[in-house]
Amino acid sequence: MMIFPEEYKNIGICHENDDISSKIYFLSEYLLKQEDGQWNLYQVNSTKKPILTTVESLELIATSDQILWYDKKLNIKDRTLLIETANKFCTEKINTVIFTGIDEHVTFVHQPDITSINIIEVLDIEPPLPWLADCVQRLERSGIFSDLQIRFEYNITNLKQFEDKNTVFPCCCSGLKGQFLDSSKIEGTDLIVIGCEISDTILKTKYPTLKYERYSFCPFSSNLVKPNKMFIARCCRKEMCGPTTINGHKGTVVHWGATEHDIAVAVRNLVRNGVLES
């Protein structure tokens, strides 16, 4: 079973000549203990009394020959990074990887389990810039999701595949080649409309006799793509946004113009609710 402390303050370090026979810091749930020049990892059983506590017993988790000290400093608050890195180095013999942070603190991953990392599918379209996907990537680089133990997969539909003089797109700012609901007089035969129910309503209102085939990229009605796992997507109808289930998968939908803050909150709520309910 994987052991990965929630915070590095739960790990104590005991050097060769340190005495723990009396008291240790009360938050120490694990102890890296130097013995005969080697490091062993223990779980601490103690009487919890702030601020120092009495060690009742130590339970061995990993011996020195089962431990690898990673030789580069990492952001040890990035749980996904540490689990995936530890998994690369663990073998039949090595079961624990100890990491040193860029702030010199220490943590470890014992028996890393990459299945504990939750995958979130990001559904978006381009062109223009896929705003949701771009925001998620920038937020992920900022470290705002580092504690969530998640990884994102991107499923971006390129609308260029539909470019044609008889294709109708919602907005001319996309830069696509075709006709546009917001700036063109729609005409022609064998028309294909790329848009959601809003586009459909506008067309039927303005051109009640127009015949066309429609492909939707709305997450709730899309016949272009559907989520294959826990997901985040966007929709132009604010009343439709929030937690939902599509294609049997839990997800969340943010508004088309969602800010970085909106998206960060939506992801955190999705992980909290989606994982707890799964």
C-alpha positions in Angstrom: 0.0 0.0 0.0 1.3 3.4 -0.9 2.4 5.7 1.9 2.8 9.4 1.0 2.6 11.8 3.9 0.2 14.7 3.4 2.8 17.2 4.6 6.6 17.1 5.1 6.2 18.3 8.6 4.9 14.8 9.5 8.4 13.4 8.8 11.1 13.5 11.4 14.8 13.0 10.7 17.1 11.4 13.3 20.8 11.5 12.7 23.2 8.9 14.1 23.9 10.7 17.4 20.4 12.1 17.9 18.6 10.8 21.0 14.9 10.1 20.6 14.6 8.0 23.8 12.6 10.8 25.5 10.7 13.1 23.2 10.1 13.9 19.6 8.0 16.6 17.8 4.4 15.7 18.2 3.6 15.9 14.4 6.2 13.3 13.5 4.3 10.3 12.1 7.3 8.9 10.3 10.9 8.9 11.1 14.0 8.7 8.9 16.6 7.2 11.3 20.3 6.9 10.6 21.7 3.7 12.0 25.2 2.5 11.4 25.6 5.0 8.6 22.5 3.9 6.8 18.9 5.3 6.7 15.9 3.3 7.7 12.3 4.5 7.6 9.9 3.9 10.5 6.3 4.7 11.4 6.0 6.4 14.8 3.6 5.2 17.4 3.5 7.9 20.1 1.4 9.6 22.7 0.1 12.8 21.1 0.8 15.6 23.5 1.8 19.0 22.2 4.5 19.9 21.5 6.8 17.0 22.3 5.6 13.5 22.5 6.9 10.2 23.9 7.8 7.5 21.4 6.0 4.3 22.3 7.3 2.2 19.4 8.8 2.4 15.9 7.4 0.2 13.1 9.9 -0.5 10.3 8.6 0.5 6.9 11.7 0.3 4.7 15.3 -0.7 5.3 18.3 1.1 3.8 18.6 -1.4 0.9 15.0 -0.7 0.0 15.4 3.1 -0.1 16.6 5.4 -2.8 17.5 9.0 -2.2 16.5 11.0 -5.3 19.5 13.2 -6.3 17.7 16.2 -7.6 15.7 18.8 -5.7 12.0 19.0 -6.7 8.8 20.8 -5.7 7.8 18.3 -3.0 4.4 19.8 -2.8 3.7 18.5 -6.3 2.2 15.1 -5.4 1.6 13.9 -8.9 5.3 14.7 -9.9 6.6 12.8 -6.9 4.4 9.7 -7.3 5.3 9.4 -11.0 9.0 10.0 -10.3 9.1 7.4 -7.5 7.3 4.9 -9.7 10.1 5.1 -12.3 12.7 4.1 -9.7 10.9 1.5 -7.7 11.8 -2.1 -8.5 11.4 -5.5 -6.8 14.1 -4.3 -4.4 13.5 -0.6 -4.1 10.1 0.3 -2.6 10.7 3.8 -1.2 12.1 7.0 -2.8 13.1 10.0 -0.6 12.9 13.4 -2.1 14.5 16.7 -1.0 12.6 19.9 -1.8 13.9 23.1 -3.3 13.3 24.4 0.2 15.5 21.6 1.7 12.6 19.8 3.4 12.3 16.1 2.9 9.4 13.7 2.1 9.0 10.2 0.7 6.8 7.9 -1.4 6.6 4.3 -0.3 5.2 1.8 -2.8 4.1 4.5 -5.3 0.7 3.8 -6.8 0.1 5.7 -10.1 -3.5 4.6 -10.2 -4.1 7.0 -7.2 -3.5 9.9 -9.7 -6.9 11.1 -11.0 -7.0 11.9 -14.7 -9.1 14.8 -15.8 -10.0 15.2 -19.5 -10.1 18.8 -20.8 -12.6 19.1 -23.6 -12.1 22.2 -25.9 -12.1 23.4 -29.4 -9.8 25.4 -31.7 -9.4 27.9 -33.4 -9.2 30.4 -32.0 -7.0 29.7 -29.0 -8.6 26.9 -26.9 -9.1 29.2 -23.8 -10.1 26.5 -21.3 -7.1 24.2 -22.2 -4.7 27.2 -22.2 -5.9 28.3 -18.8 -5.6 24.8 -17.3 -2.1 24.5 -18.6 -1.1 27.8 -17.2 -2.7 27.1 -13.8 -1.1 23.7 -13.7 2.4 25.2 -14.3 1.7 27.7 -11.5 1.4 24.8 -9.0 -2.2 25.7 -7.9 -3.3 22.0 -8.3 -0.1 20.4 -6.9 -1.8 19.0 -3.8 -4.7 17.4 -5.7 -2.8 14.4 -7.1 -4.2 14.9 -10.6 -3.0 14.9 -14.2 -4.8 16.5 -17.2 -5.3 15.0 -20.7 -6.3 17.3 -23.5 -9.0 16.5 -26.0 -9.2 19.4 -28.4 -11.3 19.3 -31.5 -9.9 21.3 -34.5 -12.7 22.9 -36.4 -10.5 23.5 -39.4 -11.5 20.1 -40.6 -14.9 21.6 -41.4 -13.7 24.6 -43.4 -15.8 25.1 -46.5 -17.8 27.8 -48.3 -21.0 25.9 -47.3 -20.0 25.6 -43.6 -21.5 27.9 -41.1 -19.5 28.7 -37.9 -20.8 30.8 -35.0 -18.2 33.5 -34.9 -15.9 35.2 -37.4 -13.2 35.8 -34.8 -12.2 32.1 -35.2 -10.5 33.0 -38.4 -11.9 29.9 -40.1 -12.9 29.8 -43.7 -16.7 29.6 -44.3 -19.8 31.6 -43.3 -20.5 33.0 -39.9 -23.7 33.5 -37.9 -22.5 36.9 -36.5 -21.4 38.5 -39.8 -22.7 36.7 -42.9 -25.9 36.4 -44.9 -26.2 32.6 -44.8 -26.8 31.1 -48.2 -26.1 28.0 -50.2 -27.2 24.4 -50.3 -25.9 21.4 -48.5 -25.0 23.6 -45.6 -23.2 22.3 -42.5 -23.6 24.2 -39.3 -21.0 23.8 -36.6 -22.6 25.1 -33.4 -24.8 24.3 -30.4 -28.5 24.8 -29.8 -28.0 28.6 -29.7 -26.7 28.5 -33.3 -29.6 26.3 -34.2 -32.2 28.7 -32.7 -30.6 31.8 -34.4 -30.7 30.1 -37.8 -34.3 28.9 -37.5 -35.3 32.4 -36.4 -33.6 34.2 -39.2 -33.9 31.6 -41.9 -37.0 29.4 -41.1 -36.9 27.5 -44.4 -33.1 26.9 -44.5 -32.0 23.3 -44.7 -28.8 22.2 -43.0 -27.0 19.5 -41.1 -25.6 20.5 -37.7 -22.7 19.3 -35.7 -22.6 20.4 -32.1 -19.5 21.0 -29.9 -21.5 21.8 -26.8 -20.5 19.3 -24.1 -24.2 18.5 -23.4 -25.2 17.6 -27.0 -21.9 17.1 -28.9 -21.8 14.7 -31.7 -18.2 15.5 -32.3 -16.7 14.4 -29.0 -17.8 13.0 -25.6 -15.8 12.6 -22.4 -14.2 9.3 -21.7 -13.3 10.0 -18.0 -13.7 12.7 -15.4 -13.7 15.9 -17.3 -14.0 19.7 -17.5 -15.6 21.5 -20.5 -17.1 24.9 -21.3 -20.5 26.1 -22.4 -21.9 29.5 -23.5 -25.0 29.1 -21.3 -24.3 30.1 -17.8 -27.3 28.4 -16.4 -25.9 25.1 -17.6 -22.6 25.4 -15.9 -21.6 23.5 -12.8 -21.2 19.8 -11.8 -22.7 17.3 -14.2 -22.5 13.8 -15.6 -22.1 13.2 -19.4 -21.6 9.9 -21.1 -21.5 8.2 -17.7 -18.6 10.3 -16.4 -18.6 12.9 -13.7 -17.4 16.4 -14.7 -17.9 20.1 -14.5 -18.7 22.7 -17.0 -17.5 26.3 -16.8 -18.8 29.3 -18.7 -17.3 30.1 -22.1 -15.7 33.3 -20.7 -14.6 31.7 -17.4 -11.6 33.3 -15.6 -8.6 31.5 -14.3 -10.0 31.8 -10.8 -13.3 30.2 -12.0 -11.5 27.4 -13.6 -9.3 26.7 -10.6 -12.2 26.6 -8.3 -14.1 24.3 -10.7 -11.2 21.8 -10.9 -10.8 21.7 -7.1 -14.5 21.2 -6.6 -14.6 18.5 -9.3 -11.7 16.6 -7.6 -13.3 16.9 -4.2 -16.8 15.8 -5.2 -15.9 13.5 -8.1 -13.4 11.5 -6.2 -15.4 11.2 -3.0 -18.5 10.1 -4.8 -16.8 7.6 -7.2 
